[in-house]
Amino acid sequence: MKQDGIKRASIDKLKSRFETAYYSEDMVITPLVMFRELDDITALIQGVSIGVTVSGSAKIKINGKMHELRPNTLFIFNENTVVEQVKASIRSSGYMITYSRQYLNSIHVDTQDLISIYHGFLNEPCVQVKPEEAAYIHDISKLMRSVLCDYAPTANREKIISSLFAAMFHFVMSILQQHSLPCNGIVSNRTDELFNTFLSLLREHCSTERSVEFYATQMGITPKYLSLILKKKSGRNASKLIDEAVVYEAKRLLKYSGLSIRDIALKLNFASQSFFGKYFKQRVGVSPSRYKIWDGRTEEIIANKDFASTLEEYATVEVDDTDMDM
């Protein structure tokens, strides 16, 4: 879909739009919003949004395709989704949580779930869930808002919010696995079928396979055709999607596994620690050793040369991932 001339709805803009929203640097939780008040909702969402319709109904276009929001509709707006409101009833209302890719990288989420949330729901971004499921999501988001709002100061606030967000994220994933994941076999055409097959293979093999040829061979098609399909469905070619999955898995292992960098390189099927270090730094902007001691701030900061120098001051030795382990 052509995006020229469409307003960009970044997290900062969502913060300013909803004066009573509760937020952190990379995540915003809106209050209960009456959909009819959003006359200028047409926007390109710059972030991932998970939301629930509470009451009434609304018709919206998501990337040009019409969808209806009813009570207990769970909706997911992926990065760079174009949303356009068409019609909303008087009582239609809901709320959503919008977060950046950096925020999701800062908490412990399985790579398989990350692939699903970013790419697995392009065709069906709206799912009708059970009332008790919607209530559970509402309860978690309400607790998150209570912790984030100014009148409820709480020690370790960021850690609490991260834990609550992770709980909500995994609960949403468990719901979606019953509805829209590719494994349920629901596809609308051959392109969708091949795209879903690729996602399933990527979830299974991203920790060991990085070549486009491997996935194309498994699917019985040429690498060029695979990239054309993926570009059409997601806006990214095969190499880019594979790299994103591998890099996220590497980040997750560096932050949470307790494994040495050498062991992580072996686990991800790199020929050597040196090759892994070059691969990671080329795509992330910093070496694995620097990323491993990253303190949780946004990833734009860790690519900053001054911040990278600060990280090195805390390292026991000046580490070159091409030569030694940490």
C-alpha positions as CSV (number, residue, x, y, z in Angstrom):
1,M,0.0,0.0,0.0
2,K,1.3,3.4,-0.8
3,Q,2.2,5.3,2.3
4,D,3.1,8.7,1.0
5,G,1.1,11.5,2.6
6,I,-0.2,9.3,5.4
7,K,0.4,10.5,9.0
8,R,2.9,8.6,11.1
9,A,1.6,7.5,14.5
10,S,4.8,7.0,16.5
11,I,4.9,6.2,20.2
12,D,5.8,9.8,21.0
13,K,2.8,11.0,19.0
14,L,0.5,8.5,20.7
15,K,1.7,9.9,24.0
16,S,0.8,13.4,23.1
17,R,-2.5,12.5,21.5
18,F,-3.7,10.7,24.7
19,E,-2.9,13.1,27.5
20,T,-4.1,10.5,30.1
21,A,-2.1,7.6,28.6
22,Y,0.4,5.9,30.8
23,Y,3.7,5.1,29.1
24,S,7.4,4.4,29.3
25,E,10.1,5.4,26.7
26,D,9.3,2.6,24.3
27,M,5.8,1.7,25.2
28,V,2.4,3.4,25.6
29,I,-0.8,2.2,27.1
30,T,-3.8,4.2,26.0
31,P,-6.8,4.8,28.4
32,L,-10.2,3.6,27.3
33,V,-10.8,5.4,24.0
34,M,-14.1,6.1,22.3
35,F,-13.5,5.2,18.7
36,R,-15.9,7.8,17.3
37,E,-13.6,10.5,18.7
38,L,-10.8,9.4,16.5
39,D,-11.9,11.2,13.3
40,D,-8.3,11.4,12.0
41,I,-7.4,7.8,12.8
42,T,-5.9,7.2,9.4
43,A,-2.3,6.7,10.2
44,L,0.8,4.5,9.7
45,I,1.4,2.8,13.1
46,Q,5.2,2.9,13.8
47,G,5.3,0.1,16.4
48,V,3.4,-3.0,17.2
49,S,0.0,-2.5,18.8
50,I,-2.1,-5.1,20.7
51,G,-5.6,-4.0,21.6
52,V,-9.0,-5.1,22.7
53,T,-12.4,-3.7,21.8
54,V,-14.5,-3.3,25.0
55,S,-17.9,-2.2,23.7
56,G,-19.8,-1.3,20.5
57,S,-18.6,-1.9,17.0
58,A,-16.4,-0.2,14.5
59,K,-15.3,-0.9,10.9
60,I,-11.7,-0.1,10.0
61,K,-9.4,-0.7,7.1
62,I,-6.1,-2.4,7.9
63,N,-3.7,-2.2,5.0
64,G,-6.6,-1.6,2.7
65,K,-8.7,-4.6,3.9
66,M,-11.9,-4.1,5.8
67,H,-12.3,-5.5,9.3
68,E,-15.0,-5.2,12.0
69,L,-14.2,-4.7,15.6
70,R,-16.8,-6.0,18.1
71,P,-16.7,-6.5,21.9
72,N,-13.8,-8.8,22.8
73,T,-12.1,-8.4,19.4
74,L,-8.3,-8.8,19.9
75,F,-6.4,-6.8,17.2
76,I,-2.8,-6.6,16.3
77,F,-1.3,-3.8,14.3
78,N,2.1,-4.8,13.1
79,E,4.9,-2.4,12.4
80,N,4.1,0.1,9.6
81,T,0.4,-1.0,9.5
82,V,-1.9,1.6,7.8
83,V,-5.1,1.9,9.8
84,E,-8.2,3.8,8.6
85,Q,-11.4,4.2,10.5
86,V,-14.5,3.9,8.3
87,K,-17.4,3.8,10.8
88,A,-17.9,3.5,14.5
89,S,-21.0,3.1,16.7
90,I,-21.7,5.6,19.5
91,R,-20.6,3.2,22.2
92,S,-17.6,1.7,20.5
93,S,-14.5,1.8,22.7
94,G,-11.3,0.0,23.4
95,Y,-7.7,0.4,24.4
96,M,-4.3,-0.7,23.1
97,I,-0.7,-1.1,24.1
98,T,1.8,0.0,21.5
99,Y,5.5,-0.9,21.9
100,S,8.7,-0.6,19.9
101,R,10.8,-3.5,18.6
102,Q,13.5,-2.3,21.1
103,Y,11.1,-2.7,24.0
104,L,10.3,-6.3,23.0
105,N,14.0,-7.0,22.7
106,S,14.6,-5.9,26.3
107,I,12.4,-8.6,27.7
108,H,12.6,-12.4,27.5
109,V,10.4,-13.5,24.6
110,D,11.0,-16.7,22.7
111,T,12.2,-16.2,19.1
112,Q,9.4,-18.4,17.8
113,D,6.8,-16.1,19.4
114,L,8.6,-13.1,18.0
115,I,8.4,-14.4,14.5
116,S,4.7,-15.1,15.0
117,I,3.8,-11.7,16.3
118,Y,5.7,-9.9,13.6
119,H,4.8,-11.9,10.6
120,G,2.1,-14.6,11.4
121,F,-0.9,-12.3,11.5
122,L,-0.7,-10.2,8.4
123,N,-3.8,-11.7,6.9
124,E,-6.0,-11.9,10.0
125,P,-5.0,-9.0,12.4
126,C,-8.4,-9.3,14.2
127,V,-9.4,-12.3,16.3
128,Q,-12.7,-12.7,18.3
129,V,-11.7,-14.0,21.7
130,K,-13.7,-15.4,24.7
131,P,-15.0,-12.8,27.2
132,E,-12.8,-14.4,29.9
133,E,-9.8,-14.1,27.7
134,A,-10.5,-10.4,27.0
135,A,-11.1,-9.9,30.7
136,Y,-7.7,-11.4,31.6
137,I,-5.9,-9.0,29.1
138,H,-7.9,-6.1,30.5
139,D,-6.8,-7.0,34.1
140,I,-3.1,-7.2,33.2
141,S,-3.2,-3.9,31.3
142,K,-5.1,-2.2,34.1
143,L,-2.4,-3.4,36.5
144,M,0.2,-2.1,34.2
145,R,-1.5,1.3,34.1
146,S,-1.7,1.4,37.9
147,V,2.0,0.8,38.2
148,L,3.0,3.3,35.5
149,C,0.7,6.2,36.5
150,D,2.2,9.0,38.5
151,Y,0.1,8.6,41.6
152,A,1.3,5.1,42.2
153,P,5.1,5.3,42.7
154,T,6.6,1.9,42.8
155,A,10.2,0.6,43.4
156,N,11.6,-1.4,40.5
157,R,8.8,-0.1,38.3
158,E,10.4,-0.9,35.0
159,K,11.1,-4.5,36.0
160,I,7.4,-4.9,37.2
161,I,6.1,-3.5,33.9
162,S,8.4,-5.7,31.9
163,S,7.2,-8.8,33.8
164,L,3.5,-7.8,33.4
165,F,4.0,-7.1,29.7
166,A,5.8,-10.5,29.2
167,A,2.9,-12.2,30.9
168,M,0.3,-10.4,28.7
169,F,2.4,-11.1,25.6
170,H,2.6,-14.8,26.3
171,F,-1.1,-15.0,27.1
172,V,-1.9,-13.3,23.8
173,M,0.3,-15.7,22.0
174,S,-1.4,-18.6,23.6
175,I,-4.8,-17.3,22.4
176,L,-3.6,-16.6,18.9
177,Q,-2.1,-20.1,18.5
178,Q,-5.7,-21.3,18.7
179,H,-6.9,-18.9,16.1
180,S,-4.6,-17.6,13.4
181,L,-1.2,-19.2,13.4
182,P,-0.2,-20.9,10.2
183,C,-0.2,-24.3,11.7
184,N,-4.0,-24.4,11.6
185,G,-3.9,-24.8,7.9
186,I,-6.2,-21.9,7.0
187,V,-4.9,-20.1,3.9
188,S,-6.5,-18.1,1.2
189,N,-4.2,-18.8,-1.7
190,R,-0.9,-20.4,-2.8
191,T,1.1,-17.3,-1.8
192,D,-0.3,-17.4,1.8
193,E,0.4,-21.2,2.0
194,L,4.0,-20.7,1.0
195,F,4.4,-17.7,3.3
196,N,3.0,-19.7,6.3
197,T,5.2,-22.7,5.4
198,F,8.3,-20.4,5.5
199,L,7.3,-19.0,8.9
200,S,6.9,-22.5,10.3
201,L,10.3,-23.5,9.0
202,L,11.9,-20.3,10.3
203,R,10.5,-20.9,13.7
204,E,11.9,-24.4,13.7
205,H,15.3,-23.8,12.1
206,C,16.3,-20.2,12.7
207,S,18.8,-21.2,15.4
208,T,20.8,-23.4,13.0
209,E,20.0,-22.4,9.4
210,R,20.7,-19.0,7.8
211,S,20.8,-19.7,4.0
212,V,17.9,-18.8,1.8
213,E,18.7,-21.9,-0.2
214,F,17.9,-24.2,2.8
215,Y,14.4,-22.8,3.2
216,A,13.7,-22.8,-0.5
217,T,14.8,-26.4,-0.9
218,Q,12.6,-27.4,2.0
219,M,9.7,-25.8,0.3
220,G,10.5,-27.1,-3.2
221,I,10.8,-23.7,-4.8
222,T,13.7,-21.5,-6.0
223,P,15.4,-19.0,-3.6
224,K,14.4,-16.1,-6.0
225,Y,10.8,-17.1,-5.9
226,L,10.8,-17.5,-2.1
227,S,12.2,-13.9,-1.8
228,L,9.5,-12.6,-4.2
229,I,6.8,-14.2,-2.1
230,L,8.2,-12.9,1.2
231,K,8.7,-9.4,-0.2
232,K,5.1,-9.3,-1.4
233,K,3.7,-10.5,2.0
234,S,6.0,-8.8,4.5
235,G,7.9,-6.1,2.6
236,R,11.2,-7.9,3.4
237,N,13.1,-10.4,1.3
238,A,14.1,-13.9,2.6
239,S,17.6,-12.9,3.7
240,K,16.3,-10.0,5.8
241,L,13.7,-12.1,7.5
242,I,16.2,-14.9,8.3
243,D,18.7,-12.4,9.6
244,E,16.1,-10.7,11.9
245,A,15.2,-14.1,13.4
246,V,18.9,-15.1,13.9
247,V,19.9,-11.8,15.4
248,Y,17.0,-11.8,17.8
249,E,17.8,-15.3,18.9
250,A,21.4,-14.3,19.4
251,K,20.3,-11.3,21.5
252,R,18.1,-13.5,23.6
253,L,20.9,-16.0,24.3
254,L,23.4,-13.3,25.1
255,K,21.1,-11.7,27.6
256,Y,19.4,-14.6,29.2
257,S,21.1,-18.0,28.6
258,G,24.2,-17.6,30.7
259,L,26.2,-19.2,27.9
260,S,29.6,-17.9,26.9
261,I,29.8,-16.2,23.5
262,R,31.8,-19.1,22.1
263,D,29.0,-21.5,23.2
264,I,26.3,-19.2,21.7
265,A,28.3,-19.2,18.4
266,L,28.3,-23.0,18.4
267,K,24.6,-23.2,19.3
268,L,23.7,-20.9,16.4
269,N,25.8,-23.0,14.0
270,F,28.5,-20.5,13.3
271,A,31.8,-21.8,12.1
272,S,33.6,-19.9,14.8
273,Q,33.3,-17.3,17.4
274,S,35.1,-14.9,15.2
275,F,32.5,-15.3,12.4
276,F,29.6,-14.9,14.8
277,G,31.2,-11.7,16.2
278,K,31.5,-10.2,12.7
279,Y,28.0,-11.3,11.7
280,F,26.4,-9.8,14.9
281,K,28.3,-6.5,14.9
282,Q,27.5,-5.9,11.2
283,R,23.8,-6.2,11.9
284,V,23.5,-4.7,15.4
285,G,26.3,-2.2,15.4
286,V,28.1,-3.5,18.5
287,S,29.9,-6.7,19.3
288,P,28.3,-9.6,21.2
289,S,30.5,-8.8,24.3
290,R,29.2,-5.2,24.4
291,Y,25.6,-6.3,23.9
292,K,26.0,-8.9,26.6
293,I,26.6,-6.2,29.3
294,W,24.1,-3.7,27.8
295,D,22.0,-2.3,30.7
296,G,18.6,-2.3,29.0
297,R,18.5,1.1,27.4
298,T,17.2,1.6,23.9
299,E,19.3,0.0,21.2
300,E,20.0,3.3,19.4
301,I,22.1,4.2,22.5
302,I,24.3,1.1,22.5
303,A,25.3,1.9,18.9
304,N,26.6,5.3,20.0
305,K,30.4,5.4,20.2
306,D,30.5,7.2,23.5
307,F,28.2,4.7,25.1
308,A,30.2,1.8,23.6
309,S,33.3,3.3,25.2
310,T,31.6,3.4,28.5
311,L,30.6,-0.2,28.2
312,E,34.2,-1.1,27.7
313,E,35.2,0.5,30.9
314,Y,33.1,-2.0,32.8
315,A,34.5,-5.0,30.9
316,T,37.2,-6.9,32.8
317,V,39.3,-6.8,29.6
318,E,39.0,-5.1,26.3
319,V,37.3,-7.8,24.4
320,D,37.6,-8.5,20.7
321,D,35.0,-11.2,19.8
322,T,37.1,-12.3,16.9
323,D,39.9,-13.4,19.2
324,M,38.6,-14.4,22.6
325,D,35.5,-15.2,24.6
326,M,33.8,-13.4,27.5
